[in-house]
Amino acid sequence: MSLTTPLTEHKAFFLEKVGAFKPTTGKNNNGNESENSSDTTIGARIRPILPHEQAAGHVPGIFARDDGSAEVDVHELRLKVNGRPALNSSSFLVDRAYGPESTTKSMYDDFVAPLVPWAWGGGVGTFFAYGQTGSGKTFTVNEMETFIASDLLGGNIPGRRSIHMSVFELAGKAAFDLLNDKHRVSVLEDAFGETQLVGIVERTPSTIEQFLDLIKTSMSFRLSAPTLKNDSSSRSHAICRIRIENKDDPDSPDGLLFLIDLAGSEAAADSRDHSQERMKETREINSSLLTLKDCIRGRATWNINENTASGGTSSKHVHIPYRNNTLTKVLKHVFDVNSHRSCKTAVVACVSPSAADANQGKSSLRYAELLRVQVPKSKAAAFDPAAPRTWTNKQLREWIESNSGSPPVDPSHVAPTESGIQICKLPKGEFVSRCLTTEGVRPEQARAFFDKIWQLHVDSRSSTPKNATNSDLSEPKKPTTPFKERLQPGMFVRVTPKSPSDPIHFLMLLAPEGAFDQTTSTAKGDGDGHGSGYICAAVAPSIMLDAYELFVAQQRVVKVEDMEAEVLMEYDSAMRYYFMTV
């Protein structure tokens, strides 16, 4: 592709003006002091000028600032009515800006890598790459997939996981399985409101090489076509879905990691020579990108309203149109405000640095800037012991140390840097994994502790009487007497199983051993007619996660020395199950 005639004629003028450009600092969408949302991070990547562009005489016109401001400057050559040239400069603000000198590895470590442990712990991480065709989207996603494969299957993260992956493409309203000979699959919503890909095939790679081979195989089936900007432009959205199954804690939800290479957008000038079929593809691509922008921005706005609402509930309704397009319907869990999954999203706008592509680059960067929803900086909320969202890291650590049960969980493991609102967004699997790094903490205690802080957070979002005092909300005092000296009927205890295959770990004390045996109670008793053990009823896990049932008919006599610790349980009369508390 050759340079446009005006830029060719005024190349020296353009380079001189760009070199003399003095950027302004402190760009902000609202002109007010603000910060970006932590759930969605927006970045921009400017690729290097390619050899064939250098041979054609292209010069850079888009630059990422090196002052740490995450702003990108775009310079365009404009001709006035009298034919004289002028430089038209624009600046765009994102969360992360990577220039041609930035390596893909450095970008991964800074921008994408945090999504991997998030999904590893049971959350949902999503990475998007979009931009003009030929701007380096597919290259960026492929490199990210290489690093992600190394992290997931290279033993870099502690814990046992099973990796399952599927790769499919969305072309218009149709979805095709790229790991199953491009077999068509249906995108449907089940009775629980979850989006399902009916007919999709999952593969289970066990090595990095197998993972990358599956990616390579899937990309050979992807729809592409030559365009003015790119000889093999992607004409569909390619989505790699990685499901991470927790082998250490089967009750934890599977983590999900989505890697999405969006189809290349095109300006009208670049598509004027397309066939009718290619024009239809372009319209569908641009339409899906527009819906995606509305959904990402809508979800970020909703998060901000929820986090800044003073009364616990947001007064503003935010419409998120994720059902308007197949792409956003597949990613419903990312945008649906009623979803129970914890989501983190990273979006990168890939941009060509050439001055000849400045107009298309400006469109991509404007799109990226619109995705950023600014959070107005406000005064820190007053500390409320019953509202985790108001806790600092220090206050959170103090609460963990005194409310995590026995043995107490090490707060430096659970919340090394997080505040109260950040710990509430942590996936349950990750939270439990952090708790289990403390010696002596069992999975049941860790899950009960997670439920405790979440219950406190949910209760604090409801309407609490304003005249409630801190003493009304404080925790009951913990007993100082050892539990073996406080044994009484109705108490729950954890016991040493009779054998490794014994499923019973928890019991309810019914009565002291020998309490109903009049002939032997005094002989072997302790003066009160009680023996050294208790008649107990079995407490076993129910079909519901983290719920337990009491089986009074299944009794056994347990010696006091076999009792490991007291277990706190609450009975839910509506569900008819017991739930562990700490």
Order of alpha helices (4+ residues) and beta strands (2+ residues): alpha-alpha-beta-beta-alpha-beta-beta-beta-beta-alpha-alpha-beta-alpha-beta-beta-beta-beta-alpha-beta-beta-beta-beta-alpha-alpha-alpha-beta-alpha-beta-alpha-alpha-alpha-alpha-alpha-alpha-beta-beta-alpha-beta-beta-beta-beta
